[in-house]
Amino acid sequence: MQRDGRKPVGFVAVLQGLMADRAWDAPTADGTVLDRWPDIVAAITPQLPDHVAAVAFHPETGQLDLRPGSPAYTTQLRLISARIVAAANEPAGTDAVRTVRVLAVGAAPDSRPAGTSAPATAASG
C-alpha cells in the first residue's frame, strides 16, 4: 500500500518500506559474528586467528561453532570459551552468542546446532 504523505509514519515502518523497495537485506547476527571472528579472537589471543576458524553460527540457539587447526588449539578454545562469548557479544551489546562448540580438528560444520553432545558453554558476565 502506497502512502500519500499525509499520515504520520513511524521510523521503523519507513525503514522497512525502504528496505523492501530496494530489496536490501537486514544484517543478521550470523554474518556479523562470522565476519568479525578474526577481530573477536585476536582481541583475546593474537595468534588464534591463524589457527581457529569460526565455521557456523546458529542464531536461534546462540551457538558458535569453531574448528581448531590442531588438538592443542582444541584444548585452548575449551579453556577460553567464556572469554570468546564475552568478546563476541561486547561490540554489539547483545547476548547473541551464548555457547561455543569446539569441533574436531578438520571437521566439517554440521548445519544444525549440537543436540546430544554438550557444547562448551559459557555465560557472559
A tleap script that builds the chain and sets N, CA, C and O, in Angstrom:
source leaprc.protein.ff14SB
mol = sequence {
  NMET GLN ARG ASP GLY ARG LYS PRO VAL GLY
  PHE VAL ALA VAL LEU GLN GLY LEU MET ALA
  ASP ARG ALA TRP ASP ALA PRO THR ALA ASP
  GLY THR VAL LEU ASP ARG TRP PRO ASP ILE
  VAL ALA ALA ILE THR PRO GLN LEU PRO ASP
  HIE VAL ALA ALA VAL ALA PHE HIE PRO GLU
  THR GLY GLN LEU ASP LEU ARG PRO GLY SER
  PRO ALA TYR THR THR GLN LEU ARG LEU ILE
  SER ALA ARG ILE VAL ALA ALA ALA ASN GLU
  PRO ALA GLY THR ASP ALA VAL ARG THR VAL
  ARG VAL LEU ALA VAL GLY ALA ALA PRO ASP
  SER ARG PRO ALA GLY THR SER ALA PRO ALA
  THR ALA ALA SER CGLY
}
set mol.1.N position { 0.836 -1.172 0.000 }
set mol.1.CA position { 0.000 0.000 0.000 }
set mol.1.C position { 0.882 1.236 0.000 }
set mol.1.O position { 1.727 1.387 0.882 }
set mol.2.N position { 0.708 2.100 -0.944 }
set mol.2.CA position { 1.495 3.324 -1.088 }
set mol.2.C position { 0.877 4.422 -0.223 }
set mol.2.O position { -0.330 4.651 -0.290 }
set mol.3.N position { 1.672 5.091 0.569 }
set mol.3.CA position { 1.190 6.193 1.407 }
set mol.3.C position { 1.143 7.466 0.574 }
set mol.3.O position { 1.956 7.650 -0.331 }
set mol.4.N position { 0.196 8.339 0.877 }
set mol.4.CA position { 0.067 9.591 0.139 }
set mol.4.C position { 0.822 10.745 0.785 }
set mol.4.O position { 0.784 11.864 0.274 }
set mol.5.N position { 1.505 10.495 1.896 }
set mol.5.CA position { 2.330 11.506 2.532 }
set mol.5.C position { 1.596 12.362 3.542 }
set mol.5.O position { 2.206 13.262 4.120 }
set mol.6.N position { 0.339 12.132 3.777 }
set mol.6.CA position { -0.437 12.953 4.709 }
set mol.6.C position { -0.536 12.358 6.104 }
set mol.6.O position { -0.808 13.084 7.059 }
set mol.7.N position { -0.326 11.074 6.244 }
set mol.7.CA position { -0.423 10.443 7.557 }
set mol.7.C position { 0.976 10.239 8.121 }
set mol.7.O position { 1.895 9.883 7.383 }
set mol.8.N position { 1.146 10.463 9.428 }
set mol.8.CA position { 2.464 10.215 10.024 }
set mol.8.C position { 2.800 8.726 9.968 }
set mol.8.O position { 1.936 7.863 10.121 }
set mol.9.N position { 4.071 8.464 9.744 }
set mol.9.CA position { 4.559 7.087 9.654 }
set mol.9.C position { 5.729 6.945 10.609 }
set mol.9.O position { 6.576 7.834 10.698 }
set mol.10.N position { 5.777 5.838 11.319 }
set mol.10.CA position { 6.877 5.582 12.240 }
set mol.10.C position { 8.177 5.294 11.511 }
set mol.10.O position { 8.179 4.875 10.354 }
set mol.11.N position { 9.272 5.523 12.203 }
set mol.11.CA position { 10.603 5.321 11.622 }
set mol.11.C position { 10.805 3.885 11.158 }
set mol.11.O position { 11.334 3.655 10.071 }
set mol.12.N position { 10.392 2.925 11.963 }
set mol.12.CA position { 10.575 1.515 11.620 }
set mol.12.C position { 9.822 1.178 10.337 }
set mol.12.O position { 10.338 0.462 9.479 }
set mol.13.N position { 8.596 1.698 10.206 }
set mol.13.CA position { 7.809 1.428 9.005 }
set mol.13.C position { 8.476 2.022 7.769 }
set mol.13.O position { 8.497 1.404 6.704 }
set mol.14.N position { 9.020 3.230 7.922 }
set mol.14.CA position { 9.711 3.870 6.795 }
set mol.14.C position { 10.945 3.059 6.411 }
set mol.14.O position { 11.190 2.814 5.229 }
set mol.15.N position { 11.710 2.650 7.399 }
set mol.15.CA position { 12.917 1.868 7.142 }
set mol.15.C position { 12.578 0.524 6.500 }
set mol.15.O position { 13.239 0.109 5.548 }
set mol.16.N position { 11.568 -0.147 7.007 }
set mol.16.CA position { 11.162 -1.427 6.419 }
set mol.16.C position { 10.689 -1.244 4.979 }
set mol.16.O position { 10.999 -2.062 4.114 }
set mol.17.N position { 9.944 -0.180 4.722 }
set mol.17.CA position { 9.488 0.098 3.362 }
set mol.17.C position { 10.645 0.374 2.424 }
set mol.17.O position { 10.659 -0.108 1.291 }
set mol.18.N position { 11.613 1.145 2.887 }
set mol.18.CA position { 12.793 1.448 2.085 }
set mol.18.C position { 13.577 0.173 1.771 }
set mol.18.O position { 14.022 -0.029 0.642 }
set mol.19.N position { 13.739 -0.680 2.778 }
set mol.19.CA position { 14.470 -1.933 2.572 }
set mol.19.C position { 13.733 -2.833 1.589 }
set mol.19.O position { 14.362 -3.469 0.743 }
set mol.20.N position { 12.411 -2.896 1.690 }
set mol.20.CA position { 11.630 -3.719 0.764 }
set mol.20.C position { 11.687 -3.158 -0.650 }
set mol.20.O position { 11.857 -3.907 -1.612 }
set mol.21.N position { 11.544 -1.823 -0.780 }
set mol.21.CA position { 11.587 -1.190 -2.103 }
set mol.21.C position { 12.914 -1.399 -2.812 }
set mol.21.O position { 12.960 -1.553 -4.033 }
set mol.22.N position { 13.983 -1.404 -2.044 }
set mol.22.CA position { 15.320 -1.501 -2.631 }
set mol.22.C position { 15.873 -2.925 -2.584 }
set mol.22.O position { 16.995 -3.169 -3.025 }
set mol.23.N position { 15.093 -3.860 -2.052 }
set mol.23.CA position { 15.498 -5.271 -1.925 }
set mol.23.C position { 16.776 -5.413 -1.108 }
set mol.23.O position { 17.651 -6.214 -1.437 }
set mol.24.N position { 16.873 -4.631 -0.046 }
set mol.24.CA position { 18.017 -4.732 0.862 }
set mol.24.C position { 17.726 -5.795 1.896 }
set mol.24.O position { 16.571 -6.025 2.256 }
set mol.25.N position { 18.775 -6.443 2.374 }
set mol.25.CA position { 18.648 -7.409 3.452 }
set mol.25.C position { 19.180 -6.794 4.729 }
set mol.25.O position { 20.207 -6.115 4.719 }
set mol.26.N position { 18.486 -7.030 5.821 }
set mol.26.CA position { 18.967 -6.581 7.115 }
set mol.26.C position { 20.133 -7.468 7.530 }
set mol.26.O position { 20.092 -8.677 7.302 }
set mol.27.N position { 21.174 -6.894 8.136 }
set mol.27.CA position { 22.273 -7.737 8.594 }
set mol.27.C position { 21.788 -8.670 9.691 }
set mol.27.O position { 20.943 -8.304 10.507 }
set mol.28.N position { 22.326 -9.863 9.699 }
set mol.28.CA position { 21.948 -10.841 10.706 }
set mol.28.C position { 23.092 -11.052 11.674 }
set mol.28.O position { 24.246 -10.750 11.369 }
set mol.29.N position { 22.769 -11.566 12.825 }
set mol.29.CA position { 23.819 -11.865 13.801 }
set mol.29.C position { 24.776 -12.904 13.244 }
set mol.29.O position { 25.971 -12.877 13.540 }
set mol.30.N position { 24.249 -13.827 12.433 }
set mol.30.CA position { 25.061 -14.879 11.841 }
set mol.30.C position { 26.240 -14.283 11.077 }
set mol.30.O position { 27.394 -14.594 11.372 }
set mol.31.N position { 25.962 -13.447 10.120 }
set mol.31.CA position { 27.018 -12.854 9.309 }
set mol.31.C position { 27.942 -11.991 10.129 }
set mol.31.O position { 29.153 -12.000 9.905 }
set mol.32.N position { 27.411 -11.257 11.061 }
set mol.32.CA position { 28.215 -10.355 11.855 }
set mol.32.C position { 29.228 -11.121 12.698 }
set mol.32.O position { 30.407 -10.766 12.712 }
set mol.33.N position { 28.801 -12.139 13.384 }
set mol.33.CA position { 29.718 -12.907 14.240 }
set mol.33.C position { 30.799 -13.572 13.394 }
set mol.33.O position { 31.979 -13.506 13.739 }
set mol.34.N position { 30.420 -14.201 12.310 }
set mol.34.CA position { 31.404 -14.883 11.465 }
set mol.34.C position { 32.336 -13.883 10.789 }
set mol.34.O position { 33.535 -14.131 10.666 }
set mol.35.N position { 31.781 -12.746 10.350 }
set mol.35.CA position { 32.617 -11.727 9.713 }
set mol.35.C position { 33.601 -11.103 10.696 }
set mol.35.O position { 34.726 -10.765 10.329 }
set mol.36.N position { 33.170 -10.953 11.945 }
set mol.36.CA position { 34.026 -10.323 12.959 }
set mol.36.C position { 34.955 -11.310 13.663 }
set mol.36.O position { 35.747 -10.898 14.510 }
set mol.37.N position { 34.881 -12.581 13.341 }
set mol.37.CA position { 35.654 -13.594 14.062 }
set mol.37.C position { 37.136 -13.249 14.196 }
set mol.37.O position { 37.661 -13.334 15.306 }
set mol.38.N position { 37.841 -12.864 13.126 }
set mol.38.CA position { 39.277 -12.560 13.304 }
set mol.38.C position { 39.530 -11.476 14.358 }
set mol.38.O position { 40.491 -11.576 15.121 }
set mol.39.N position { 38.693 -10.455 14.409 }
set mol.39.CA position { 38.860 -9.392 15.397 }
set mol.39.C position { 38.491 -9.854 16.798 }
set mol.39.O position { 39.149 -9.499 17.776 }
set mol.40.N position { 37.431 -10.651 16.883 }
set mol.40.CA position { 36.982 -11.167 18.183 }
set mol.40.C position { 38.095 -11.985 18.828 }
set mol.40.O position { 38.460 -11.756 19.981 }
set mol.41.N position { 38.618 -12.924 18.084 }
set mol.41.CA position { 39.613 -13.839 18.655 }
set mol.41.C position { 40.974 -13.168 18.828 }
set mol.41.O position { 41.707 -13.504 19.758 }
set mol.42.N position { 41.326 -12.225 17.951 }
set mol.42.CA position { 42.608 -11.526 18.089 }
set mol.42.C position { 42.634 -10.673 19.351 }
set mol.42.O position { 43.694 -10.458 19.939 }
set mol.43.N position { 41.468 -10.188 19.766 }
set mol.43.CA position { 41.400 -9.399 20.994 }
set mol.43.C position { 41.699 -10.256 22.226 }
set mol.43.O position { 42.126 -9.742 23.259 }
set mol.44.N position { 41.474 -11.555 22.107 }
set mol.44.CA position { 41.716 -12.476 23.220 }
set mol.44.C position { 43.149 -12.985 23.171 }
set mol.44.O position { 43.890 -12.872 24.148 }
set mol.45.N position { 43.534 -13.543 22.036 }
set mol.45.CA position { 44.865 -14.113 21.849 }
set mol.45.C position { 45.290 -13.879 20.403 }
set mol.45.O position { 44.694 -14.461 19.497 }
set mol.46.N position { 46.294 -13.052 20.157 }
set mol.46.CA position { 46.660 -12.653 18.795 }
set mol.46.C position { 46.992 -13.788 17.821 }
set mol.46.O position { 46.788 -13.621 16.619 }
set mol.47.N position { 47.489 -14.921 18.284 }
set mol.47.CA position { 47.866 -15.983 17.349 }
set mol.47.C position { 46.694 -16.863 16.916 }
set mol.47.O position { 46.824 -17.622 15.956 }
set mol.48.N position { 45.565 -16.778 17.596 }
set mol.48.CA position { 44.448 -17.671 17.294 }
set mol.48.C position { 43.797 -17.483 15.921 }
set mol.48.O position { 43.366 -18.482 15.344 }
set mol.49.N position { 43.694 -16.272 15.356 }
set mol.49.CA position { 43.019 -16.164 14.055 }
set mol.49.C position { 43.628 -17.041 12.966 }
set mol.49.O position { 42.924 -17.465 12.050 }
set mol.50.N position { 44.928 -17.316 13.056 }
set mol.50.CA position { 45.584 -18.153 12.055 }
set mol.50.C position { 45.360 -19.645 12.287 }
set mol.50.O position { 45.674 -20.456 11.416 }
set mol.51.N position { 44.820 -20.020 13.451 }
set mol.51.CA position { 44.721 -21.434 13.812 }
set mol.51.C position { 43.312 -21.921 14.156 }
set mol.51.O position { 43.096 -23.110 14.385 }
set mol.52.N position { 42.357 -20.983 14.188 }
set mol.52.CA position { 40.991 -21.347 14.549 }
set mol.52.C position { 40.028 -20.639 13.602 }
set mol.52.O position { 40.129 -19.430 13.392 }
set mol.53.N position { 39.095 -21.399 13.032 }
set mol.53.CA position { 38.102 -20.825 12.123 }
set mol.53.C position { 36.717 -20.889 12.757 }
set mol.53.O position { 36.332 -21.903 13.339 }
set mol.54.N position { 35.985 -19.803 12.635 }
set mol.54.CA position { 34.568 -19.802 13.015 }
set mol.54.C position { 33.820 -20.296 11.784 }
set mol.54.O position { 33.816 -19.627 10.751 }
set mol.55.N position { 33.191 -21.456 11.885 }
set mol.55.CA position { 32.606 -22.085 10.705 }
set mol.55.C position { 31.082 -21.995 10.636 }
set mol.55.O position { 30.506 -22.169 9.562 }
set mol.56.N position { 30.422 -21.726 11.759 }
set mol.56.CA position { 28.962 -21.604 11.740 }
set mol.56.C position { 28.503 -20.868 12.978 }
set mol.56.O position { 29.123 -20.934 14.039 }
set mol.57.N position { 27.390 -20.161 12.811 }
set mol.57.CA position { 26.724 -19.530 13.947 }
set mol.57.C position { 25.245 -19.829 13.815 }
set mol.57.O position { 24.659 -19.634 12.750 }
set mol.58.N position { 24.639 -20.305 14.897 }
set mol.58.CA position { 23.228 -20.682 14.923 }
set mol.58.C position { 22.482 -19.642 15.764 }
set mol.58.O position { 22.418 -19.775 16.986 }
set mol.59.N position { 21.916 -18.608 15.128 }
set mol.59.CA position { 21.289 -17.530 15.895 }
set mol.59.C position { 20.128 -17.976 16.772 }
set mol.59.O position { 19.866 -17.359 17.804 }
set mol.60.N position { 19.429 -19.035 16.382 }
set mol.60.CA position { 18.296 -19.482 17.183 }
set mol.60.C position { 18.730 -20.046 18.536 }
set mol.60.O position { 17.965 -19.989 19.499 }
set mol.61.N position { 19.929 -20.581 18.622 }
set mol.61.CA position { 20.430 -21.116 19.893 }
set mol.61.C position { 21.581 -20.309 20.458 }
set mol.61.O position { 21.942 -20.476 21.623 }
set mol.62.N position { 22.161 -19.436 19.650 }
set mol.62.CA position { 23.311 -18.656 20.100 }
set mol.62.C position { 24.598 -19.447 20.105 }
set mol.62.O position { 25.556 -19.063 20.776 }
set mol.63.N position { 24.641 -20.541 19.372 }
set mol.63.CA position { 25.828 -21.402 19.360 }
set mol.63.C position { 26.793 -21.006 18.244 }
set mol.63.O position { 26.397 -20.876 17.086 }
set mol.64.N position { 28.049 -20.818 18.600 }
set mol.64.CA position { 29.121 -20.527 17.655 }
set mol.64.C position { 29.986 -21.772 17.521 }
set mol.64.O position { 30.508 -22.274 18.516 }
set mol.65.N position { 30.141 -22.273 16.296 }
set mol.65.CA position { 30.946 -23.465 16.035 }
set mol.65.C position { 32.337 -23.049 15.582 }
set mol.65.O position { 32.488 -22.269 14.642 }
set mol.66.N position { 33.344 -23.572 16.255 }
set mol.66.CA position { 34.733 -23.255 15.942 }
set mol.66.C position { 35.487 -24.514 15.542 }
set mol.66.O position { 35.294 -25.579 16.128 }
set mol.67.N position { 36.354 -24.379 14.532 }
set mol.67.CA position { 37.176 -25.507 14.095 }
set mol.67.C position { 38.637 -25.154 14.314 }
set mol.67.O position { 39.176 -24.278 13.637 }
set mol.68.N position { 39.282 -25.836 15.261 }
set mol.68.CA position { 40.696 -25.579 15.539 }
set mol.68.C position { 41.593 -26.262 14.516 }
set mol.68.O position { 41.187 -27.209 13.843 }
set mol.69.N position { 42.820 -25.761 14.415 }
set mol.69.CA position { 43.780 -26.334 13.482 }
set mol.69.C position { 44.567 -27.494 14.054 }
set mol.69.O position { 45.213 -28.227 13.305 }
set mol.70.N position { 44.529 -27.677 15.367 }
set mol.70.CA position { 45.260 -28.776 15.997 }
set mol.70.C position { 44.620 -29.103 17.339 }
set mol.70.O position { 43.844 -28.307 17.868 }
set mol.71.N position { 44.946 -30.283 17.900 }
set mol.71.CA position { 44.404 -30.645 19.211 }
set mol.71.C position { 44.775 -29.649 20.314 }
set mol.71.O position { 43.995 -29.441 21.243 }
set mol.72.N position { 45.943 -29.042 20.221 }
set mol.72.CA position { 46.345 -28.060 21.235 }
set mol.72.C position { 45.386 -26.867 21.236 }
set mol.72.O position { 45.035 -26.351 22.297 }
set mol.73.N position { 44.967 -26.434 20.056 }
set mol.73.CA position { 44.018 -25.321 19.978 }
set mol.73.C position { 42.627 -25.743 20.425 }
set mol.73.O position { 41.853 -24.917 20.908 }
set mol.74.N position { 42.306 -27.013 20.268 }
set mol.74.CA position { 41.030 -27.527 20.780 }
set mol.74.C position { 40.967 -27.305 22.285 }
set mol.74.O position { 39.975 -26.792 22.803 }
set mol.75.N position { 42.015 -27.687 22.973 }
set mol.75.CA position { 42.088 -27.522 24.424 }
set mol.75.C position { 42.023 -26.049 24.802 }
set mol.75.O position { 41.291 -25.672 25.717 }
set mol.76.N position { 42.782 -25.219 24.104 }
set mol.76.CA position { 42.804 -23.793 24.419 }
set mol.76.C position { 41.419 -23.168 24.242 }
set mol.76.O position { 40.991 -22.365 25.071 }
set mol.77.N position { 40.718 -23.530 23.168 }
set mol.77.CA position { 39.381 -22.986 22.942 }
set mol.77.C position { 38.418 -23.357 24.067 }
set mol.77.O position { 37.612 -22.533 24.499 }
set mol.78.N position { 38.505 -24.578 24.529 }
set mol.78.CA position { 37.627 -25.000 25.621 }
set mol.78.C position { 37.929 -24.225 26.899 }
set mol.78.O position { 37.024 -23.918 27.675 }
set mol.79.N position { 39.188 -23.915 27.112 }
set mol.79.CA position { 39.571 -23.169 28.314 }
set mol.79.C position { 39.147 -21.710 28.275 }
set mol.79.O position { 38.881 -21.118 29.321 }
set mol.80.N position { 39.079 -21.121 27.091 }
set mol.80.CA position { 38.757 -19.700 26.975 }
set mol.80.C position { 37.371 -19.447 26.395 }
set mol.80.O position { 37.097 -18.338 25.935 }
set mol.81.N position { 36.497 -20.438 26.405 }
set mol.81.CA position { 35.178 -20.278 25.783 }
set mol.81.C position { 34.382 -19.122 26.392 }
set mol.81.O position { 33.679 -18.419 25.667 }
set mol.82.N position { 34.477 -18.911 27.698 }
set mol.82.CA position { 33.753 -17.803 28.332 }
set mol.82.C position { 34.272 -16.464 27.812 }
set mol.82.O position { 33.491 -15.537 27.596 }
set mol.83.N position { 35.560 -16.361 27.614 }
set mol.83.CA position { 36.141 -15.124 27.073 }
set mol.83.C position { 35.722 -14.909 25.624 }
set mol.83.O position { 35.525 -13.771 25.199 }
set mol.84.N position { 35.584 -15.985 24.867 }
set mol.84.CA position { 35.134 -15.878 23.473 }
set mol.84.C position { 33.702 -15.357 23.428 }
set mol.84.O position { 33.391 -14.472 22.632 }
set mol.85.N position { 32.835 -15.895 24.270 }
set mol.85.CA position { 31.443 -15.453 24.311 }
set mol.85.C position { 31.382 -13.970 24.663 }
set mol.85.O position { 30.665 -13.211 24.010 }
set mol.86.N position { 32.119 -13.550 25.679 }
set mol.86.CA position { 32.115 -12.143 26.094 }
set mol.86.C position { 32.650 -11.232 24.988 }
set mol.86.O position { 32.079 -10.173 24.727 }
set mol.87.N position { 33.735 -11.635 24.341 }
set mol.87.CA position { 34.330 -10.817 23.278 }
set mol.87.C position { 33.421 -10.730 22.054 }
set mol.87.O position { 33.399 -9.701 21.378 }
set mol.88.N position { 32.680 -11.779 21.763 }
set mol.88.CA position { 31.765 -11.776 20.619 }
set mol.88.C position { 30.570 -10.862 20.871 }
set mol.88.O position { 30.071 -10.225 19.943 }
set mol.89.N position { 30.114 -10.795 22.100 }
set mol.89.CA position { 28.922 -10.018 22.425 }
set mol.89.C position { 29.196 -8.558 22.755 }
set mol.89.O position { 28.321 -7.710 22.584 }
set mol.90.N position { 30.378 -8.263 23.215 }
set mol.90.CA position { 30.688 -6.911 23.692 }
set mol.90.C position { 30.477 -5.809 22.653 }
set mol.90.O position { 29.801 -4.830 22.971 }
set mol.91.N position { 31.013 -5.904 21.424 }
set mol.91.CA position { 30.848 -4.793 20.481 }
set mol.91.C position { 29.393 -4.508 20.119 }
set mol.91.O position { 29.024 -3.348 19.934 }
set mol.92.N position { 28.574 -5.528 20.016 }
set mol.92.CA position { 27.182 -5.342 19.626 }
set mol.92.C position { 26.290 -5.028 20.822 }
set mol.92.O position { 25.162 -4.568 20.649 }
set mol.93.N position { 26.780 -5.271 22.019 }
set mol.93.CA position { 25.983 -5.038 23.212 }
set mol.93.C position { 24.805 -5.988 23.331 }
set mol.93.O position { 23.769 -5.637 23.896 }
set mol.94.N position { 24.967 -7.193 22.798 }
set mol.94.CA position { 23.897 -8.185 22.858 }
set mol.94.C position { 24.418 -9.473 23.476 }
set mol.94.O position { 25.603 -9.595 23.788 }
set mol.95.N position { 23.526 -10.418 23.646 }
set mol.95.CA position { 23.903 -11.758 24.093 }
set mol.95.C position { 23.619 -12.748 22.977 }
set mol.95.O position { 23.087 -13.828 23.234 }
set mol.96.N position { 23.961 -12.402 21.750 }
set mol.96.CA position { 23.688 -13.262 20.590 }
set mol.96.C position { 24.430 -14.582 20.712 }
set mol.96.O position { 23.864 -15.641 20.443 }
set mol.97.N position { 25.696 -14.527 21.117 }
set mol.97.CA position { 26.487 -15.749 21.285 }
set mol.97.C position { 26.340 -16.201 22.732 }
set mol.97.O position { 26.693 -15.475 23.661 }
set mol.98.N position { 25.814 -17.407 22.910 }
set mol.98.CA position { 25.604 -17.936 24.256 }
set mol.98.C position { 26.471 -19.147 24.553 }
set mol.98.O position { 26.808 -19.399 25.710 }
set mol.99.N position { 26.837 -19.899 23.519 }
set mol.99.CA position { 27.679 -21.075 23.720 }
set mol.99.C position { 28.690 -21.188 22.586 }
set mol.99.O position { 28.513 -20.638 21.499 }
set mol.100.N position { 29.748 -21.917 22.883 }
set mol.100.CA position { 30.784 -22.213 21.894 }
set mol.100.C position { 30.866 -23.721 21.775 }
set mol.100.O position { 30.959 -24.426 22.780 }
set mol.101.N position { 30.832 -24.222 20.535 }
set mol.101.CA position { 31.043 -25.651 20.309 }
set mol.101.C position { 32.355 -25.793 19.560 }
set mol.101.O position { 32.526 -25.234 18.477 }
set mol.102.N position { 33.268 -26.535 20.136 }
set mol.102.CA position { 34.567 -26.783 19.515 }
set mol.102.C position { 34.469 -28.085 18.744 }
set mol.102.O position { 34.266 -29.154 19.321 }
set mol.103.N position { 34.617 -27.980 17.423 }
set mol.103.CA position { 34.548 -29.151 16.551 }
set mol.103.C position { 35.875 -29.896 16.573 }
set mol.103.O position { 36.890 -29.376 17.036 }
set mol.104.N position { 35.848 -31.099 16.075 }
set mol.104.CA position { 37.084 -31.871 15.941 }
set mol.104.C position { 37.978 -31.208 14.894 }
set mol.104.O position { 37.485 -30.538 13.987 }
set mol.105.N position { 39.271 -31.391 15.019 }
set mol.105.CA position { 40.224 -30.830 14.067 }
set mol.105.C position { 39.859 -31.312 12.664 }
set mol.105.O position { 39.737 -32.513 12.422 }
set mol.106.N position { 39.689 -30.366 11.745 }
set mol.106.CA position { 39.377 -30.696 10.362 }
set mol.106.C position { 37.942 -31.099 10.093 }
set mol.106.O position { 37.610 -31.441 8.958 }
set mol.107.N position { 37.077 -31.072 11.100 }
set mol.107.CA position { 35.687 -31.497 10.920 }
set mol.107.C position { 34.899 -30.454 10.138 }
set mol.107.O position { 35.121 -29.251 10.272 }
set mol.108.N position { 33.976 -30.943 9.322 }
set mol.108.CA position { 33.064 -30.044 8.615 }
set mol.108.C position { 31.963 -29.645 9.586 }
set mol.108.O position { 31.538 -30.461 10.405 }
set mol.109.N position { 31.495 -28.404 9.510 }
set mol.109.CA position { 30.438 -27.988 10.434 }
set mol.109.C position { 29.120 -28.662 10.106 }
set mol.109.O position { 28.802 -28.895 8.940 }
set mol.110.N position { 28.362 -28.969 11.134 }
set mol.110.CA position { 27.017 -29.503 10.981 }
set mol.110.C position { 26.088 -28.316 10.793 }
set mol.110.O position { 26.282 -27.278 11.427 }
set mol.111.N position { 25.108 -28.444 9.957 }
set mol.111.CA position { 24.197 -27.333 9.707 }
set mol.111.C position { 23.230 -27.103 10.863 }
set mol.111.O position { 22.533 -26.089 10.902 }
set mol.112.N position { 23.189 -28.044 11.802 }
set mol.112.CA position { 22.297 -27.917 12.950 }
set mol.112.C position { 23.109 -27.693 14.208 }
set mol.112.O position { 24.257 -28.129 14.292 }
set mol.113.N position { 22.523 -27.011 15.198 }
set mol.113.CA position { 23.208 -26.864 16.475 }
set mol.113.C position { 23.378 -28.214 17.143 }
set mol.113.O position { 22.681 -29.174 16.816 }
set mol.114.N position { 24.294 -28.280 18.065 }
set mol.114.CA position { 24.542 -29.518 18.784 }
set mol.114.C position { 23.272 -29.976 19.490 }
set mol.114.O position { 22.580 -29.181 20.127 }
set mol.115.N position { 22.980 -31.246 19.370 }
set mol.115.CA position { 21.768 -31.762 20.009 }
set mol.115.C position { 22.092 -32.577 21.229 }
set mol.115.O position { 21.742 -32.202 22.348 }
set mol.116.N position { 22.763 -33.696 21.021 }
set mol.116.CA position { 23.019 -34.593 22.135 }
set mol.116.C position { 24.353 -34.333 22.807 }
set mol.116.O position { 24.509 -34.591 24.001 }
set mol.117.N position { 25.330 -33.817 22.040 }
set mol.117.CA position { 26.615 -33.554 22.671 }
set mol.117.C position { 26.569 -32.191 23.311 }
set mol.117.O position { 25.973 -31.262 22.766 }
set mol.118.N position { 27.192 -32.064 24.459 }
set mol.118.CA position { 27.173 -30.807 25.203 }
set mol.118.C position { 28.281 -29.888 24.702 }
set mol.118.O position { 29.454 -30.258 24.726 }
set mol.119.N position { 27.907 -28.675 24.243 }
set mol.119.CA position { 28.937 -27.730 23.816 }
set mol.119.C position { 29.616 -27.132 25.047 }
set mol.119.O position { 29.110 -27.220 26.166 }
set mol.120.N position { 30.766 -26.526 24.810 }
set mol.120.CA position { 31.433 -25.815 25.894 }
set mol.120.C position { 30.627 -24.550 26.125 }
set mol.120.O position { 30.671 -23.631 25.308 }
set mol.121.N position { 29.892 -24.489 27.226 }
set mol.121.CA position { 29.023 -23.349 27.460 }
set mol.121.C position { 29.718 -22.320 28.312 }
set mol.121.O position { 30.607 -22.625 29.107 }
set mol.122.N position { 29.287 -21.097 28.122 }
set mol.122.CA position { 29.853 -20.015 28.910 }
set mol.122.C position { 28.815 -18.927 29.037 }
set mol.122.O position { 28.088 -18.625 28.090 }
set mol.123.N position { 28.754 -18.350 30.200 }
set mol.123.CA position { 27.844 -17.220 30.401 }
set mol.123.C position { 28.678 -15.953 30.424 }
set mol.123.O position { 29.702 -15.887 31.105 }
set mol.124.N position { 28.243 -14.956 29.686 }
set mol.124.CA position { 28.976 -13.695 29.709 }
set mol.124.C position { 28.676 -13.012 31.033 }
set mol.124.O position { 27.587 -13.146 31.591 }
set mol.125.N position { 29.659 -12.284 31.517 }
set mol.125.CA position { 29.365 -11.655 32.784 }
set mol.125.C position { 30.465 -10.988 33.354 }
set mol.125.O position { 30.345 -10.411 34.434 }
savepdb mol mol.pdb
quit
